[in-house]
Amino acid sequence: MGVTPTMSRMGDVLAGFHAAWEFESDSVLIRYERGLRTPKLLSALRERRIPLSAVAGVTLAPGKRGTVVLRLEPRAGADPLLEAAAGQLKEGSDPYRLVLPAERETLAEYYADELRSQLTGSGPAERFLVDAPEAPLSFKAYDGKASFDGRTVRFRWFWTGASSAKWKAGDQSFAVSELSGVEWRSPEVFEGHLRLINGQEAPVQPDQDPATVVFGLGYGPVHESLPFAAAVLAAVRGRGASAAVPAVTVPRRDPADIADRIRHLGELHQAGLVTDEEFTVKKAELLAEL
């Protein structure tokens, strides 16, 4: 007779596309593949231990092209990576999804039921329960290099990309104790950036703010800039800073600045770096700010 798998036996492994879940008594250890087809963010994360106390639920649903998707639903506020991402991650880069061949649905359903029976947490978490990526971390943005050693964030400006405002301000250092949060806007959208929130009103444009590095084509990719943002956010929260990231008040832009932005957007459009649709949508957004 076959032996039915049991969650009480540590070390059970359920392998899917791009990742494998190892079930432990109080957590799920997720190991991500490092192949060419694996989303770069997952490869960069390598492995993550998700305590069951950080999980609010478990779902199993049909996937694409003969697959099923087993997913842990993390509690709000439990994972610094998701907090920093603020809903901007694409489905394929979701670190809580395990895609399996459809013929393994029965086995996946078994593990989903076993996991559900062991969940005890509900509602928003009062603190981060999942570990953030470890420092030191660094990445290249369009206008500078960002580095974090666990205590201090540093921005070193590039003369080829940084604005005159940033050059005048000089290279920047921010102690974790000075910060109250981070704002990460995906490099996969227009005007992506990483902003450090330090209680001061930020300038309108990220490229004018010495507390912000801006992304661009090939700069600040998700698999580098998001783990960086998560590590900084976890350090800020861990030092007793406010758990809520304060909203940044953004005043309406100067019409002359809007005109410059639209002109630059037009140049990108003519160069083929922005599609017709992207040009139309972003131009409308800029005009709406007048």
N, C-alpha and C positions, 0 to 999 in steps of 0.2 A: 504494500500500500504506500502511496505517496504521502509525504509529510506536509501538512498544511502549514504555510508560513505563519509566523506569529510575531507580533511586535515586541513581545517580551524577550525574544531572542535577538540581542544586539548584533548588528552587522548585516542584517538583511539588506540587499541592494536591489533597487529597481532602476534599470538602465534605459534611457530613452535617447532621442536625438539631441546631441550637444551637451547632455548632462546625465548624471547618475545620482540618485538619492539613496543615501545610506541611513537606515532607520535606527535611532538610538533610543534609550529609555526615556529621555526627556527632550530630544531634539531631532532634527533632520540635518544631516551633513550633506550638502550639495556640492558635488565636484563637477566643474565645467570642463568640457573638452577644449583643446587648443588647436583646432583644425582650421583649414581655410574657409570652411563653410559655417563655422561657429561665429555668431555675432561677436564683434570685437570686444564689446563690454563684458560679455560672459567670459571670454578668454582671459581678459585682464583681471577679472575677479578671482579666477582660479577655483577657489572653494569658499563656501560660507556655511557656518553652522547656525541654523535657525531654531532657537529654543521654542518649544511648543507653547510656552507662555506668551510668545510674540504673535501667535497665530489665532485669528478669530474664526476661521472656517476653512473648509476644503471643498473644492468643486471638481467635477469630472464632466467634460463636455466633448462633443464631436469636434474634431479639428479639420484641417484641410487635407484633401487627397489621401483618404484612407487612414487617418490618424485620430487619436483621442488626446485630450489635453487634461492632465492632472495639475491642479494649481492650489497652492497655499494662499489663503487670503490673509495678509498680515494686518495686525491691528494698527490703526492710525497712530502715528507717533512712535512706533516701535523700531523702525529701521531708518537710520540717517540717510541711507542712499535714496530711498523713496521720498523721504521728506525733502531732500535737496532737489530731486527730480521734479517734484510738484506736478505729477501727472504728464510729463512731457516725453516719457519713454515710449518707443514704438513697441508693439506687441512682441516682436521677435526678440527684443532685448530685455524682456521682463524676466528677472532672475528667479521668479517664483513659479514659472511654468515648466512642466515636464511633458514633452510631446512624445507619444508612444504609438507604435503600430496598432491599428484598430483591433487586431487579433489578441492584443494583451489587455483589452478593456476589462475582462473579468478580474484579472489580477490587480489591475489598477483600482477597480471598485473595492476590492478587499482592503487594500491599503488605505484608501480614502475613508472607509468605514472605521478602520482601526485608529486612524489619526483622529477622526471626529470624536471617538469615544474617550480620547485622552486630553482633549482641549479643555482648559479651565479658564482662560482669559477671555474677556470681552470688553468692548468699549475702548476708547483711546488709552494708550499706555502713558504713564506718568513720566517715563524716562525711556531712553533708547535701550532696547533689549537685544538687538543684533549688533555685532561689532562693526565698526566702520573700517574701511581700508587703512592699513597702517602707514604712518609717516616713516621716512621722508618721502614726499611726493613732489613732482614738478611736471610742468607741461609748457609748451610754447603757444602763446596766443599770437594774434596778428601784431599787436603793438608792444609786446614784452614777454618776458619769461616769469612765470609764477612758480614759487617754491614754498614748501611748508615742511618744517622740521618737527612738528608736533607742538610747538610753543609759539612760533612766529611765522606769519605769512609775509613773503617778500615779493615785490614786483620790481623787475629790472627792465627798463624801457629799451626798446630797439629804435635806433635813430631812423630806420627806414619806415616805421609804422606808427610810432607814437605821435600824438598831437603836440602842438607847441605848449598847450596848457600842462601836459604831463611832463614835458621836458623842463618847463619852468619849475614845476613842483619837485622834480628830481625823483630818483629811485625811492620806493616806499617800503616801510617795514611796519607791520601791525601785530602787536602782541595779542594773543587770544583773549587776554583779560580786557582788552579795549573794545572787543567786538560783541555785538548782540545777535548776529545772524549772517547769513549769506543769501544772495539771490543769484540763481543759476538759470540762464536762458539758453536753451539748447543751440549749439552751433548749426543745427540742421534747419533753423529758421532764420529769417532776416534779423540782423542786429543781435545775434547771440552774444552773451557776455557772462562774466562772473564778477559780481559786485560784493564787496565786503561792507556790511552794514555796521557802522560805528556810532550811531546816534546823531550824526550830522546830516543835514539835508543834502542829498546828492544833487549834483548838477543835472540838467535836463538830459544831456547826451552822455552815454557811457564813454565815448571817446574823449570827453573833456573831464572825466572824473578820475582823479589819481587813486581812488579806492576801487577801480574797476579795470579789468583787462577785457578787451573785445576780441571776439573770435572772427573767423573769416574762412574762406575756402582753404581747407587743409590745415587750419589752425584751431587749437582747442577742441579736438574731437571728443565725442561723448565718452569714449572709453578711457580718456585721460582726464578731462576736466570735471566729469561728474564724480568719480571717486575722490578727486581732490576736494571738491566742494563738500562732499559727505564727511570727509575726515575733518575738515575745518569746522563744520557744523557740530559734529560730535564733540570736538574739543571745546567749543564754545559752551554747549549745553553741559558738558561734564565739569566745567569750572564754575557752575552756579549761575550762568547767565540766564536771562529770561528764556523760557521754553518757547515762547511765541516770537516768531520773526516779525518785527515791526514793519508796517507798511511804509513804503517810501512815497512821500508826497511829490508828485511830478507836476509842476506848473505847466501851463500852456506854452507852446513854443513861439518864438519870435517868427513872424512871417518871412523875414529874410532868411532865417535858418531853414524854414520849410522849403523855400525856393531852392536853396543850395542842396538840400537833401534830394529833392525831386530831380534836380539837374544831375546829381551823382548817380541816382537810380537810373536815369535815362542813359547815362554813359555805360553802366553795367548791362543795360538792356541791349544797347547797340553792339556791345562786345560779345553778346551771346551768353553772358553769365547769369542773366535773369530771364526767365521765360515771359511770354506775353501775359499769361495769367498772373504770374507773380508781380510783374510790373503794374498791372492794372489794380490788383488788390492793395499793394503797398502804397501806390500813389493815392488811392482813395483814403487809406488810413492816415497818411500824412496830411491830406487836405482837411480831414475831419478834426485835426488837432488845431486848426486855425481858430 
